[in-house]
């Protein structure tokens, strides 16, 4: 059936499945355009493509008993690949029909790559390969081996696979390393003429509070009692913009990377280590240049004055979160009065934040203990301490106030900023979330497709300490819009802030470096920008958002791999867990202690035929009427660990 949209050409980004289906998101269109495998025309996941709309799509495949409804929507066909997302892929070399192919780790890659320069002795090894040609009439692309990574299952091979498959660089170009070395050499000790230009906080009590294994220190806190119950609180951030200048190779490389990447066993820094771990880092007992946000406030967290500017500081103490918490718990120790005051004010800031609509989204994180070869000896949930929240509240304060200051000083001239936006949730996703929560016995009011942050917070309080707490939090987060970088501000729904930016981590995030430059420009009185600044800033913001996704995917992949590897040593053992997902093919179960998630196929549930009920997020035996629901506590046995697929198979006891 034809419609007025048929044969209309539009441009969008395609997402593919391992079976070759494509889904193209187009700006201005609510739903993705569905592309059948025969019409994907060599487009790969993430490519920017031109498509034509070809009418309505109806899924003609027979529906499985208890399965999902068939897809319907706008159908399309790829007619042009405008820009490839990537041409290099990590995978395993396999032999078939006297030819050597690359079977990729990327599960959205729906074809193997014929490797023209692969050697027989490398069959079975992991490599980085690139597509060199894909003729229009050819089913498979041709490629060549770029780098031999090593044997499957080796720790270093697998970590390199995760990194390289997401386009993350592990080495800096020689000119970038040289620039960093020159800066490190020529800027020590700090220049006296520069110190004189800055606000001097070296006599103010200052400290850093970071993870115990941190090597770079972006932020420090200072405190001074100024009388009448008021305190001068300084949030001091490494002044990276003083050292990393626009137009340099160092800046170009930082912009390209956009983020430091954190895997289970390593950090891949945005800046060379002579800067990130030394000159830019706010190391203890050393003078350092900072960009500061300083507030005069009382014990209730009420801000009376604020000041932004370049400074010089001297950190008196390097705390870990744990060592600072020990001081608070003991009620004595190094800088106890200062830590106690920070903590009291932070609690007031947190209370005000939630009263203004911020959503409490704390989630469990895991930590690994690895041996010298990278083998996981243990994995456990990280404990979230008061000191984590203490630091977080002052960082949020600085980010919020800097964002408002930039907006107030640029709105009249329509200048661009670099904001961290979090849009209001999509109505359909919120409706689905409400049904999901209802199936678990809770209620989330949805009015005209909208939900308030206050109602979400009320739900978060209601589920606190319940077995299904983590599941509901995860589902709620997934229903939210993704936070993104943008040159224009729309506010941050999750935090309840009208204005928000990232100012506090320029060592590891390029958008923060941009914010420092914008702030410095405003403070110097230079508010005029080039005419095309919005398009330049938008390009930087979009690239940063993409690289943030890649960094997050790499981190999650390294965690998942090590969780599966950990469980390979526990095949046949029993654990306690919770049903974390229910589908028409099986149950997903998450181990309580390690957070390792595995699947129990429906066929393995026993001598009954189980059907998935999507309204109640449960499966029910047709004969016994036995039910398994999302959030149910279960005991399970580990049956299989597949490191290639990064999957675990469990069996309920």
HELIX and SHEET records of a PDB file:
HELIX    1   1 UNK A   37  UNK A   39  5                                   3    
HELIX    2   2 UNK A  120  UNK A  122  5                                   3    
HELIX    3   3 UNK A  155  UNK A  164  1                                  10    
HELIX    4   4 UNK A  174  UNK A  186  1                                  13    
HELIX    5   5 UNK A  192  UNK A  195  1                                   4    
HELIX    6   6 UNK A  240  UNK A  243  1                                   4    
HELIX    7   7 UNK A  249  UNK A  257  1                                   9    
HELIX    8   8 UNK A  273  UNK A  274  1                                   2    
HELIX    9   9 UNK A  275  UNK A  279  3                                   5    
HELIX   10  10 UNK A  321  UNK A  330  1                                  10    
HELIX   11  11 UNK A  336  UNK A  355  1                                  20    
HELIX   12  12 UNK A  386  UNK A  410  1                                  25    
HELIX   13  13 UNK A  411  UNK A  413  5                                   3    
HELIX   14  14 UNK A  427  UNK A  439  1                                  13    
HELIX   15  15 UNK A  453  UNK A  463  1                                  11    
HELIX   16  16 UNK A  469  UNK A  479  1                                  11    
HELIX   17  17 UNK A  510  UNK A  523  1                                  14    
HELIX   18  18 UNK A  533  UNK A  567  1                                  35    
HELIX   19  19 UNK A  568  UNK A  570  5                                   3    
HELIX   20  20 UNK A  602  UNK A  604  5                                   3    
SHEET    1   A 5 UNK A  33  UNK A  35  0                                        
SHEET    2   A 5 UNK A  22  UNK A  25 -1                                        
SHEET    3   A 5 UNK A   9  UNK A  16 -1                                        
SHEET    4   A 5 UNK A  48  UNK A  58 -1                                        
SHEET    5   A 5 UNK A  72  UNK A  83 -1                                        
SHEET    1   B 6 UNK A  88  UNK A  96  0                                        
SHEET    2   B 6 UNK A  99  UNK A 104 -1                                        
SHEET    3   B 6 UNK A 113  UNK A 115 -1                                        
SHEET    4   B 6 UNK A 141  UNK A 151  1                                        
SHEET    5   B 6 UNK A 125  UNK A 133 -1                                        
SHEET    6   B 6 UNK A  88  UNK A  96 -1                                        
SHEET    1   C 7 UNK A 199  UNK A 200  0                                        
SHEET    2   C 7 UNK A 303  UNK A 314  1                                        
SHEET    3   C 7 UNK A 287  UNK A 298 -1                                        
SHEET    4   C 7 UNK A 230  UNK A 238 -1                                        
SHEET    5   C 7 UNK A 219  UNK A 227 -1                                        
SHEET    6   C 7 UNK A 205  UNK A 210 -1                                        
SHEET    7   C 7 UNK A 317  UNK A 320  1                                        
SHEET    1   D 2 UNK A 261  UNK A 262  0                                        
SHEET    2   D 2 UNK A 267  UNK A 268 -1                                        
SHEET    1   E 2 UNK A 366  UNK A 370  0                                        
SHEET    2   E 2 UNK A 376  UNK A 381 -1                                        
SHEET    1   F 2 UNK A 419  UNK A 421  0                                        
SHEET    2   F 2 UNK A 484  UNK A 486 -1                                        
SHEET    1   G 5 UNK A 597  UNK A 601  0                                        
SHEET    2   G 5 UNK A 586  UNK A 591 -1                                        
SHEET    3   G 5 UNK A 574  UNK A 582 -1                                        
SHEET    4   G 5 UNK A 633  UNK A 642 -1                                        
SHEET    5   G 5 UNK A 647  UNK A 652 -1                                        
SHEET    1   H 3 UNK A 610  UNK A 613  0                                        
SHEET    2   H 3 UNK A 618  UNK A 621 -1                                        
SHEET    3   H 3 UNK A 627  UNK A 629 -1                                        
END                                                                             
